[in-house]
Amino acid sequence: MDVVFEHQSNYILRCVEEKFAPSNKENPMITLSLEVVSPESMEVAGEEFNIAGTPIKYYQNVQTFDKGELDTEKTADNKRHLLALYTAFEIPVDENNFNAENPVLGFKGKVVYAELDNDQKTKRKSPTKDQLSKGIKEGDVLINPVTKKELKTNYPKIVQIFGPAPTDASKPY
């Protein structure tokens, strides 16, 4: 059974990996791999589920290009979000000397409070050769053969990162 993450603002997350690399659209991006530290478990429909160690990805574009040209409006918005992320992780950055080609990292090992919500996605088959030739990148929706309902998967989604959390970041999950 998928765990549907409750929309709460008291989750504690630890950054276990950080990466600066191009996105699928070739925009420079910082990717953070985080894991749930607290709460360690959650009750769903009367059943207790361990959620400690649940992985969560966080993506933040550093710059946005459109057809090879820098989109200054989207890039300014990216910078605003990135500076808020640095502040939440207490990583000092000089916004006047910000280097988009080599942004500061330093997220790994840090622990923060975050607001999480549930993100539900429909499960799909791999696209067929015919679908790919037509530019369709997703296959048909997967259907439960018994109930005839679409199959869904739930993922935790970061809504907002607030700031540092006082916890034992060395506790493994």
MARVEX-133388 format. One line per 3 residues: their letters; for each residue x, y, z of N, C-alpha, C. Coordinates in Angstrom, 2 decimals, decimal comma, m for minus. Layout:
// MARVEX-133388
A	X Y Z X Y Z X Y Z | ... $
***
This chain:
// MARVEX-133388
MDV	0,85 m1,20 0,00 0,00 0,00 0,00 0,88 1,25 0,00 | 0,54 2,19 m0,88 1,23 3,48 m0,90 0,87 4,26 0,35 | 1,83 4,99 0,87 1,56 5,87 2,00 1,23 7,25 1,44 $
VFE	0,08 7,76 1,79 m0,31 9,11 1,40 0,21 10,05 2,48 | 1,19 10,88 2,13 1,77 11,80 3,11 0,76 12,89 3,47 | 0,56 13,05 4,78 m0,33 14,10 5,26 0,29 15,46 4,98 $
HQS	m0,56 16,42 4,62 m0,09 17,78 4,41 0,18 18,41 5,78 | 1,47 18,48 6,12 1,89 19,02 7,42 3,14 19,88 7,22 | 3,42 20,69 8,23 4,58 21,57 8,15 5,64 21,21 9,20 $
NYI	5,56 20,02 9,77 6,52 19,70 10,82 7,44 18,53 10,46 | 7,59 18,25 9,17 8,50 17,19 8,77 9,94 17,68 8,90 | 10,83 16,76 9,24 12,25 17,08 9,27 12,93 16,23 8,21 $
LRC	13,69 16,90 7,35 14,37 16,26 6,23 15,87 16,45 6,33 | 16,63 15,45 5,88 18,09 15,56 5,83 18,51 15,45 4,36 | 19,43 16,32 3,95 19,99 16,25 2,61 21,11 15,21 2,61 $
VEE	20,96 14,19 1,76 21,95 13,11 1,70 22,81 13,19 0,45 | 22,39 14,01 m0,52 23,18 14,18 m1,74 22,81 15,50 m2,40 | 23,80 16,12 m3,03 23,58 17,36 m3,77 24,31 17,26 m5,10 $
KFA	23,72 17,86 m6,13 24,33 17,77 m7,45 24,01 19,02 m8,25 | 24,99 19,52 m8,99 24,77 20,60 m9,93 25,04 20,04 m11,31 | 24,00 20,02 m12,15 24,12 19,45 m13,49 22,97 19,97 m14,34 $
PSN	23,07 19,79 m15,66 21,96 20,22 m16,53 20,71 19,39 m16,30 | 19,56 20,05 m16,42 18,27 19,36 m16,34 18,02 18,65 m17,67 | 16,88 17,97 m17,76 16,50 17,31 m19,02 16,36 18,31 m20,16 $
KEN	16,05 19,56 m19,82 15,91 20,62 m20,83 17,20 21,42 m20,97 | 18,30 20,88 m20,38 19,64 21,49 m20,46 19,77 22,80 m19,68 | 18,86 23,06 m18,74 19,01 24,23 m17,87 19,87 23,84 m16,68 $
PMI	20,79 24,72 m16,24 21,59 24,41 m15,05 20,68 24,24 m13,84 | 20,88 23,15 m13,10 19,96 22,82 m12,01 20,71 22,23 m10,82 | 20,23 22,59 m9,63 20,68 21,95 m8,40 19,63 20,91 m8,02 $
TLS	20,09 19,68 m7,79 19,21 18,59 m7,37 19,63 18,15 m5,99 | 18,69 18,14 m5,07 18,94 17,67 m3,71 18,20 16,35 m3,50 | 18,92 15,38 m2,97 18,30 14,12 m2,53 18,16 14,23 m1,02 $
LEV	16,92 14,18 m0,55 16,64 14,31 0,87 15,96 13,04 1,37 | 15,93 12,88 2,68 15,19 11,77 3,28 14,47 12,28 4,51 | 13,33 11,63 4,79 12,54 11,98 5,98 13,29 11,48 7,22 $
VSP	13,48 12,37 8,19 14,08 12,03 9,48 12,98 11,90 10,53 | 12,02 12,83 10,48 10,96 12,85 11,47 9,69 13,41 10,83 | 8,53 12,89 11,17 8,28 11,80 12,10 8,77 10,48 11,52 $
ESM	9,08 9,54 12,40 9,59 8,26 11,94 8,49 7,37 11,39 | 7,26 7,58 11,85 6,14 6,78 11,36 4,90 7,64 11,23 | 3,92 7,08 10,52 2,68 7,80 10,27 1,54 6,79 10,27 $
EVA	0,41 7,17 10,86 m0,75 6,29 10,86 m1,64 6,62 9,68 | m1,97 5,59 8,89 m2,86 5,75 7,75 m3,94 4,67 7,85 | m5,17 5,10 7,91 m6,31 4,18 7,99 m6,14 3,17 9,12 $
GEE	m5,64 3,63 10,27 m5,48 2,77 11,43 m4,25 1,89 11,40 | m3,44 1,99 10,35 m2,24 1,18 10,24 m1,00 2,08 10,32 | 0,00 1,64 11,08 1,23 2,41 11,28 2,24 2,08 10,17 $
FNI	2,78 3,13 9,51 3,77 2,96 8,46 5,05 3,69 8,83 | 6,19 3,03 8,62 7,49 3,65 8,84 7,79 4,54 7,64 | 7,99 5,83 7,88 8,32 6,74 6,78 9,74 7,30 6,89 $
AGT	10,42 7,00 8,01 11,80 7,47 8,18 12,66 6,89 7,05 | 13,45 7,75 6,44 14,31 7,31 5,35 13,66 7,41 3,98 | 12,38 7,79 3,92 11,71 7,93 2,63 12,44 8,97 1,79 $
PIK	12,86 8,61 0,57 13,60 9,57 m0,26 12,68 10,59 m0,93 | 13,19 11,80 m1,05 12,48 12,89 m1,71 13,49 13,66 m2,54 | 13,15 13,97 m3,78 14,01 14,79 m4,64 13,49 16,22 m4,65 $
YYQ	14,43 17,17 m4,68 14,08 18,59 m4,79 14,91 19,16 m5,93 | 14,25 19,80 m6,88 14,93 20,34 m8,05 14,79 21,85 m8,07 | 15,89 22,55 m8,34 15,85 24,00 m8,44 16,71 24,45 m9,63 $
NVQ	16,04 25,00 m10,66 16,79 25,57 m11,78 17,59 26,77 m11,29 | 18,79 26,91 m11,83 19,62 28,07 m11,53 19,39 29,14 m12,59 | 19,28 28,71 m13,83 18,96 29,59 m14,95 17,97 28,86 m15,85 $
TFD	17,21 29,62 m16,64 16,29 29,02 m17,60 16,59 29,59 m18,98 | 16,79 28,68 m19,92 17,03 29,06 m21,31 15,83 28,63 m22,15 | 15,47 29,47 m23,12 14,39 29,16 m24,04 14,94 29,30 m25,45 $
KGE	15,04 28,18 m26,15 15,60 28,14 m27,50 17,00 28,73 m27,53 | 17,80 28,40 m26,53 19,19 28,85 m26,47 19,41 30,24 m25,91 | 18,34 30,97 m25,66 18,43 32,33 m25,13 18,05 32,34 m23,65 $
LDT	18,80 33,11 m22,87 18,51 33,22 m21,44 17,18 33,92 m21,24 | 16,27 33,29 m20,50 14,99 33,89 m20,14 15,24 34,65 m18,83 | 15,41 35,96 m18,93 15,80 36,76 m17,77 14,72 36,78 m16,69 $
EKT	13,45 36,76 m17,08 12,37 36,78 m16,10 12,34 35,49 m15,29 | 12,39 34,35 m15,97 12,38 33,06 m15,26 13,67 32,87 m14,46 | 14,80 33,34 m15,00 16,06 33,21 m14,29 16,06 34,05 m13,01 $
ADN	15,46 35,24 m13,06 15,34 36,07 m11,85 14,48 35,36 m10,81 | 13,42 34,69 m11,26 12,56 33,93 m10,35 13,33 32,73 m9,78 | 14,13 32,06 m10,63 14,98 30,95 m10,17 15,92 31,43 m9,06 $
KRH	16,54 32,57 m9,28 17,50 33,11 m8,32 16,81 33,42 m6,99 | 15,62 33,98 m7,06 14,86 34,29 m5,84 14,58 33,01 m5,04 | 14,14 31,96 m5,72 13,87 30,68 m5,05 15,15 30,05 m4,51 $
LLA	16,22 30,15 m5,27 17,50 29,57 m4,86 18,06 30,30 m3,64 | 17,96 31,62 m3,61 18,44 32,37 m2,45 17,62 32,02 m1,20 | 16,32 31,79 m1,36 15,48 31,36 m0,23 15,92 29,97 0,24 $
LYT	16,30 29,10 m0,70 16,78 27,77 m0,34 18,09 27,87 0,44 | 19,01 28,70 m0,03 20,27 28,91 0,70 20,00 29,43 2,12 | 19,07 30,36 2,25 18,72 30,90 3,56 18,17 29,81 4,47 $
AFE	17,26 28,98 3,93 16,66 27,91 4,74 17,71 26,91 5,22 | 18,73 26,67 4,41 19,78 25,73 4,78 20,96 26,42 5,49 | 20,81 27,72 5,74 21,86 28,54 6,37 23,20 28,41 5,64 $
IPV	23,14 28,55 4,32 24,35 28,54 3,49 24,59 29,98 3,05 | 25,70 30,58 3,49 25,95 31,98 3,14 26,28 32,14 1,65 | 25,57 33,08 1,01 25,77 33,36 m0,41 25,66 34,87 m0,61 $
DEN	26,58 35,42 m1,38 26,53 36,84 m1,73 25,68 36,97 m2,99 | 24,43 37,45 m2,83 23,53 37,51 m3,99 24,02 38,46 m5,08 | 24,88 39,41 m4,74 25,42 40,33 m5,74 26,54 39,71 m6,55 $
NFN	27,20 38,69 m6,01 28,27 37,99 m6,73 27,90 36,54 m6,99 | 26,63 36,28 m7,22 26,15 34,93 m7,44 26,65 34,41 m8,78 | 27,25 33,22 m8,78 27,79 32,62 m9,99 26,88 31,49 m10,45 $
AEN	26,08 31,75 m11,47 25,11 30,75 m11,96 25,79 29,58 m12,65 | 27,03 29,76 m13,14 27,75 28,66 m13,79 28,42 27,74 m12,77 | 28,60 28,22 m11,55 29,23 27,42 m10,50 28,63 27,82 m9,15 $
PVL	27,35 27,47 m8,93 26,69 27,91 m7,70 27,26 27,21 m6,47 | 27,13 27,88 m5,36 27,57 27,32 m4,08 26,71 26,12 m3,74 | 27,36 25,06 m3,26 26,64 23,91 m2,72 26,92 23,89 m1,22 $
GFK	26,64 22,84 m0,53 26,84 22,78 0,92 25,58 22,34 1,64 | 24,64 21,76 0,89 23,38 21,29 1,46 23,54 19,94 2,16 | 24,45 19,10 1,63 24,59 17,72 2,10 24,89 17,68 3,60 $
GKV	24,13 16,83 4,30 24,31 16,66 5,74 23,46 17,58 6,58 | 22,88 18,61 5,98 22,07 19,56 6,75 20,65 19,04 6,92 | 20,02 19,45 8,02 18,69 18,99 8,39 17,78 20,20 8,50 $
VYA	16,59 20,11 7,87 15,67 21,25 7,82 14,23 20,83 8,10 | 13,45 21,81 8,58 12,00 21,65 8,67 11,41 21,90 7,29 | 10,37 21,12 6,96 9,73 21,31 5,67 8,24 21,01 5,74 $
ELD	7,53 21,63 4,84 6,12 21,34 4,63 6,04 20,35 3,47 | 5,40 19,23 3,71 5,21 18,21 2,67 3,74 18,04 2,37 | 3,48 17,60 1,16 2,13 17,24 0,76 2,23 15,98 m0,08 $
NDQ	1,11 15,43 m0,44 1,09 14,23 m1,25 0,99 14,60 m2,73 | 1,73 13,89 m3,56 1,67 14,07 m5,01 1,29 12,72 m5,60 | 0,11 12,65 m6,17 m0,37 11,39 m6,72 m0,21 11,41 m8,24 $
KTK	0,38 10,34 m8,76 0,59 10,23 m10,20 m0,06 8,94 m10,71 | m0,58 9,03 m11,91 m1,16 7,87 m12,57 m0,03 7,01 m13,14 | m0,11 5,70 m12,91 0,90 4,79 m13,45 0,61 4,55 m14,93 $
RKS	1,72 4,47 m15,72 1,58 4,28 m17,16 2,50 3,18 m17,66 | 2,09 2,57 m18,76 2,94 1,61 m19,45 4,06 2,38 m20,14 | 5,09 1,67 m20,55 6,12 2,27 m21,40 5,48 2,59 m22,74 $
PTK	5,89 3,68 m23,38 5,28 4,00 m24,68 5,68 2,97 m25,74 | 4,76 2,71 m26,67 5,03 1,79 m27,77 5,87 2,53 m28,82 | 6,43 1,77 m29,75 7,19 2,39 m30,85 6,30 3,34 m31,64 $
DQL	5,03 2,94 m31,85 4,09 3,77 m32,58 3,83 5,09 m31,84 | 3,65 5,02 m30,51 3,43 6,23 m29,72 4,65 7,14 m29,78 | 5,84 6,54 m29,65 7,08 7,34 m29,72 7,23 8,01 m31,08 $
SKG	6,89 7,30 m32,16 7,00 7,89 m33,50 6,05 9,06 m33,69 | 4,96 9,09 m32,92 3,99 10,19 m32,98 4,32 11,29 m31,98 | 5,46 11,14 m31,25 5,86 12,15 m30,28 5,20 11,99 m28,93 $
IKE	4,51 10,88 m28,71 3,86 10,63 m27,42 4,89 9,97 m26,51 | 5,21 10,62 m25,40 6,29 10,18 m24,53 5,84 9,26 m23,40 | 4,53 9,15 m23,18 4,01 8,29 m22,12 3,13 7,21 m22,74 $
GDV	3,19 6,04 m22,12 2,33 4,95 m22,58 0,93 5,08 m22,03 | 0,12 4,08 m22,35 m1,27 4,06 m21,88 m1,32 3,92 m20,36 | m2,41 4,35 m19,78 m2,61 4,26 m18,33 m2,75 2,79 m17,94 $
LIN	m2,10 2,43 m16,82 m2,23 1,07 m16,29 m3,55 0,95 m15,53 | m4,25 m0,16 m15,75 m5,55 m0,40 m15,15 m5,48 m1,64 m14,28 | m6,09 m1,56 m13,10 m6,21 m2,73 m12,23 m7,17 m3,71 m12,90 $
PVT	m6,72 m4,94 m13,17 m7,57 m5,88 m13,90 m8,82 m6,32 m13,12 | m8,81 m6,16 m11,80 m9,96 m6,58 m10,99 m10,96 m5,44 m10,86 | m10,48 m4,25 m10,44 m11,39 m3,14 m10,17 m11,66 m2,27 m11,41 $
KKE	m10,80 m2,43 m12,42 m10,89 m1,63 m13,67 m10,61 m0,14 m13,43 | m9,99 0,17 m12,29 m9,63 1,56 m11,98 m8,18 1,81 m12,35 | m7,88 3,09 m12,63 m6,49 3,48 m12,93 m5,61 3,21 m11,72 $
LKT	m4,37 2,77 m11,98 m3,41 2,58 m10,90 m2,73 3,91 m10,60 | m2,57 4,20 m9,32 m1,97 5,46 m8,87 m0,80 5,17 m7,94 | 0,15 6,07 m7,91 1,27 6,00 m6,97 1,35 7,34 m6,24 $
NYP	1,65 7,28 m4,95 1,76 8,49 m4,14 3,22 8,77 m3,81 | 3,59 10,03 m3,88 4,94 10,48 m3,56 4,86 11,68 m2,62 | 5,82 11,79 m1,69 5,87 13,03 m0,90 6,42 14,16 m1,77 $
KIV	5,84 15,32 m1,63 6,25 16,50 m2,40 6,58 17,63 m1,43 | 7,72 18,28 m1,64 8,10 19,41 m0,81 7,34 20,65 m1,26 | 6,60 21,25 m0,34 5,88 22,48 m0,62 6,76 23,68 m0,27 $
QIF	7,43 23,59 0,89 8,26 24,69 1,36 9,29 24,16 2,35 | 10,49 24,75 2,30 11,53 24,45 3,28 11,67 25,67 4,16 | 11,55 25,47 5,49 11,51 26,60 6,40 12,87 27,02 6,93 $
GPA	13,67 26,07 7,37 14,95 26,42 7,97 15,50 25,25 8,75 | 16,63 25,47 9,43 17,32 24,38 10,11 16,47 23,75 11,22 | 16,63 22,44 11,36 15,92 21,70 12,40 16,91 21,14 13,40 $
PTD	16,61 21,25 14,68 17,51 20,71 15,70 17,27 19,21 15,90 | 18,10 18,40 15,27 17,98 16,96 15,42 19,32 16,30 15,16 | 19,41 15,03 15,50 20,63 14,27 15,30 20,73 13,85 13,84 $
ASK	21,47 14,60 13,05 21,58 14,34 11,62 22,39 13,10 11,31 | 23,06 12,54 12,29 23,88 11,35 12,03 23,08 10,07 12,16 | 21,82 10,15 12,56 20,99 8,96 12,74 20,67 8,36 11,37 $
PY	21,13 7,13 11,10 20,90 6,54 9,77 19,51 5,91 9,64 | 19,00 5,90 8,41 17,73 5,22 8,12 17,92 4,33 6,93 $
***
